[in-house]
Amino acid sequence: MEINFLFFISVVPAIILYGIAKSGLGGSISLISVPLMTVVMSLQQALAIILPILIFSDMIAVYRFRREFNFRILKLIVPFAGIGILIGSFTFNHFSEDFLKLIVGIMGFLFAGHYFLFKKEKTVPVKQNFLKGAICSSIAGFSSFCVHAGGTPTSLYLLPLRLKKEIYVGTRIIFFCCVNLIKLPLYIYLSMMNLDTLFQSVSLFPLALIGIFIGYQLLKIIEENLFYNIIYGLILVSSTKLIFDFILTLYF
């Protein structure tokens, strides 16, 4: 991995964004991280470098929110995410990166768009739904394995529950810690990771720590309704970008 100008404008902000996402603030904005890294490396190399960074960051975040999570929700979504991950491992080579991002983008755009159009109705929490939780977490596991982009499908299920801010963040963090640990042996088995990519992950990890610190500081000062508006807004922006990127690939 060559250290040059492109590295500093693509890889550095990508890793910092993942750190911010791991603090619980703006998880969906990290959708842009993989495309940024593929400016200077292949998709498979980017995925391999990012995974250990995610796991290291998860461990820090889980400790921070170790008492603030909803175990009942995790009992539903973690097993189905595991199913999605297994499907992703078997079909990884059959789907293009652009197609996967398009699906995630459409889901996020419709979800966030509906929230802002009918915002007054969304202040009332909805009840947990087994079928919706199973579908969203399976898609989250699948898209997380293929492009590290499981945040939007997860938000589709968690955000309408209107959990307390800290419980939402803690539940999401523990969920993705489980998801990333499940992915790890499959990445190794499929030879997507090696000692070289692990060394690069370790060398870039301090950037993720910077992102985590930034995210934690912002999380302390953001009011709950504003927090939800920011998350939905970031989903809308990042999802729109994914759809726009796919359209560009069709004509250029």
Steps between C-alpha positions, in 0.01 A plus 500: 500500500671816379486809722425796272253785453221264392557297816449807722179609327344153479626248758555743791148651500348155432650352816411806711139473379490137610622612842224759523249234397624271778427771756135462403473833322427497129555131436363522148744770395770230497330367185734732315812346660536192277456701177762747627752223565442338162649814343844363591440124543277212398166434670623174652809668646289783644261252664790300645670808646182644647374186680769482774464876552126452548559221751759701697262795503210276600686382810551858616141598424351189666688580822367857489136384455524169690203590723287678240338262252180302437570127533154400375565672166848348470357149552297551184730687266841337566404144389330624184798722422710182523278342235547804277878481547506134398297580188742782423801270533352254249387762248768770542648444154161504326399860578674818393591762759292759312187282505529432873542868577201585281276267703622652827458850355140443389407355839654791687354767270144368531537451875641845577274671245193347666621621840534863391170498307306361795721626779230577756381139495851369561535642852283210626701180548387194304495153653762239425412289197656154458463485122634852440789440739588170330494650150690820586770323701546232232551771239731683742713187542511439126591857402744529791689193378512621140570873539508580877170683451254347744415822681201608292307168518566492874369854538187400309410281794649682799417866437117468493517333845606845632729354763673729745803652322759309704306170473472540123873563467598218737271246333629593157864483612467155662310376194779602263766364735330160468462544123866585446622214718285258299646641177862464611548120463316507167727776366802292603354180352431674168859637498374857501735586789872437549789623715563794267144632526508443878815711531333778299194477728712540813689796354174678411317426827609828672288686242195305616577599860491865393160444341367323810613789721333756271178299495484458878547872557223586256268236646522662845364834383232393252136505619296183434264631229789673327697174523229312310465777242876491436503120460206506257656791312833319461319190375316711242818671376714186487222295337446766235872491424495121457212522253669786312827305482318202347336722238842640410635148439225443242600797286875541560 
